[in-house]
Amino acid sequence: MSRLPNFILKAVLPTLLLIAVGSAHAGKNQSNYSDYNACLSNSGSHSDCDSALGESVYNLVSEDVYVSTSSQYSNISIDDVNISISAWSDTVGTYNDDVVTSAYVVDLGSYGYGVYNKDAEMDGSSPDHAIDSYNTVSRNVDYDFDFVLLSFSESVTLTGAGFSWVGKTDNTQLSIAALDDLSGLVSGDQTWSNIVEGALTAGSYDIESYESIDIAQFEETETAQYWLVGAYNSVFGELDSNMFDDAFKLASIGFEKASDMPENSNPTEVSEPNTLGAFLAVGLIVAWRRKNK
């Protein structure tokens, strides 16, 4: 029998969670959830919904965000880890604008967080306010890849992410990377390819839709204080999918502290708990795939 991803188990914690739980899809091509109740079962208890390894879930909607590249002064603390968030996109210049620069974190209320980049996205249409790789503004020359940087006060491994909205329920991808420092990202003269070349690890993943939830389960083992999460870009790791058509609103992040990980452990491996039935009822058994950098 296959094992449940650790992030999904933690994601249904009654008062912490968010990972977007809702009752229906809003339209054929979009997934849109606004009900963030944690456990769908009335009988669900804290122990029923907890993770076997006790990994951490940062619910951006209920916990709010602190916008900065540094977590030093962040008032967002999950399991004694301070977290901040910042936005980035390849929008330096007008023509061939593939150089990465800062962007704007967009608070979308109960629908999580998105990104406005500097290519006049505020003048565009949906999904320009999401984390995306679309180009809806005709005067923009190139497509851009929006990313958020999650900065942690100590090294962690990202285990997954939850989304309150995705552009296409059956075909949305994302890319992630772990950085050991921010010199390349903030330099103002590097492309995503340059940044990935200096990354500790990078990969691309499908966002999966199950019943009333959209999630991505990561299989990275590297630990780092800085993690990028953004629209699918094949330089991070190639999937059998097109680019320039991915969009999502970020609602939660699962992570595990390096200090809590047993030596030689894989943070995504976890045995099925005895409470499997509680998750079967919610439809949270998932399959995932990815290709490495």
Backbone hydrogen bonds, N-H to C=O, Kabsch-Sander energy under -0.5 kcal/mol:
donor,donor_aa,acceptor,acceptor_aa,energy
9,L,5,P,-1.5
10,K,6,N,-2.0
11,A,7,F,-1.8
12,V,9,L,-1.1
12,V,49,C,-0.5
13,L,10,K,-1.8
17,L,13,L,-1.8
21,V,35,D,-0.7
22,G,212,S,-1.1
27,G,25,H,-1.2
31,S,166,V,-2.0
33,Y,164,S,-2.8
36,Y,34,S,-0.7
38,A,14,P,-0.5
40,L,38,A,-0.5
44,G,41,S,-1.6
49,C,45,S,-1.9
50,D,46,H,-1.1
54,G,51,S,-0.6
56,S,255,F,-2.4
58,Y,253,I,-3.3
59,N,57,V,-0.8
60,L,58,Y,-0.9
60,L,251,A,-1.6
61,V,251,A,-0.9
63,E,59,N,-2.6
64,D,60,L,-1.2
68,S,66,Y,-0.7
68,S,85,I,-1.6
74,S,71,S,-1.3
77,S,75,N,-0.7
78,I,81,V,-2.5
79,D,77,S,-0.5
81,V,78,I,-1.3
82,N,80,D,-0.5
83,I,76,I,-2.2
84,S,151,S,-2.2
85,I,66,Y,-2.5
86,S,149,L,-1.7
88,W,147,F,-2.7
89,S,101,T,-2.5
90,D,145,F,-0.5
91,T,89,S,-1.6
92,V,99,V,-1.8
97,D,94,T,-0.5
98,D,96,N,-2.4
99,V,92,V,-0.5
100,V,190,Q,-3.1
101,T,89,S,-2.9
103,A,87,A,-2.3
104,Y,116,Y,-2.7
106,V,114,G,-2.6
107,D,105,V,-0.6
108,L,106,V,-0.7
108,L,112,G,-2.4
111,Y,108,L,-1.8
112,G,109,G,-1.4
113,Y,250,L,-2.2
114,G,106,V,-2.3
115,V,130,A,-0.5
116,Y,104,Y,-2.4
117,N,115,V,-0.5
120,A,118,K,-0.7
121,E,117,N,-0.9
123,D,120,A,-1.7
124,G,121,E,-1.6
128,D,125,S,-2.5
130,A,127,P,-2.2
131,I,248,F,-2.7
132,D,130,A,-0.8
133,S,246,D,-1.8
138,S,136,T,-0.7
140,N,137,V,-2.1
144,D,134,Y,-0.5
146,D,132,D,-2.1
146,D,144,D,-0.6
147,F,88,W,-2.8
148,V,229,V,-2.7
149,L,86,S,-3.0
150,L,148,V,-0.5
150,L,227,W,-3.1
151,S,84,S,-2.5
151,S,149,L,-0.6
152,F,225,Q,-3.1
153,S,82,N,-1.7
156,V,224,A,-2.5
157,T,256,E,-2.5
159,T,254,G,-2.8
160,G,254,G,-1.3
161,A,216,A,-2.1
162,G,252,S,-2.2
163,F,214,D,-1.9
164,S,249,K,-1.6
165,W,249,K,-0.8
166,V,31,S,-1.6
167,G,247,A,-2.7
171,N,168,K,-0.9
172,T,207,I,-0.5
174,L,205,Y,-2.4
175,S,230,G,-2.5
176,I,203,G,-2.8
177,A,228,L,-1.5
178,A,201,T,-2.4
179,L,226,Y,-2.7
186,V,182,L,-2.4
187,S,183,S,-0.5
187,S,184,G,-0.7
192,W,98,D,-0.5
195,I,191,T,-2.2
196,V,192,W,-2.6
197,E,193,S,-2.0
198,G,194,N,-1.1
199,A,196,V,-1.5
200,L,178,A,-2.8
201,T,178,A,-0.9
203,G,176,I,-2.2
204,S,291,K,-1.0
205,Y,174,L,-2.7
206,D,289,R,-0.9
207,I,172,T,-2.9
208,E,206,D,-0.6
208,E,215,I,-3.1
210,Y,213,I,-2.6
212,S,210,Y,-0.9
213,I,210,Y,-1.2
214,D,163,F,-0.6
215,I,208,E,-2.4
216,A,161,A,-2.1
218,F,159,T,-1.6
218,F,216,A,-0.6
224,A,156,V,-2.4
226,Y,179,L,-1.0
227,W,150,L,-2.2
228,L,177,A,-2.9
229,V,148,V,-2.4
230,G,175,S,-2.5
231,A,146,D,-2.2
232,Y,173,Q,-1.1
236,F,233,N,-2.2
237,G,234,S,-0.7
241,S,239,L,-2.1
248,F,131,I,-1.6
249,K,165,W,-2.4
250,L,113,Y,-2.0
250,L,248,F,-0.5
251,A,162,G,-2.5
252,S,162,G,-1.7
253,I,58,Y,-2.1
254,G,160,G,-2.6
255,F,56,S,-2.7
256,E,157,T,-2.2
258,A,155,S,-2.4
260,D,257,K,-1.2
261,M,257,K,-0.6
261,M,258,A,-1.0
265,S,262,P,-1.7
269,E,266,N,-2.0
270,V,268,T,-0.6
276,L,273,P,-1.0
278,A,275,T,-1.3
279,F,275,T,-0.8
279,F,276,L,-1.1
280,L,276,L,-2.2
281,A,277,G,-1.8
282,V,278,A,-0.6
283,G,279,F,-1.1
283,G,280,L,-0.6
284,L,279,F,-1.8
286,V,284,L,-0.6
291,K,204,S,-0.8
293,K,202,A,-1.2
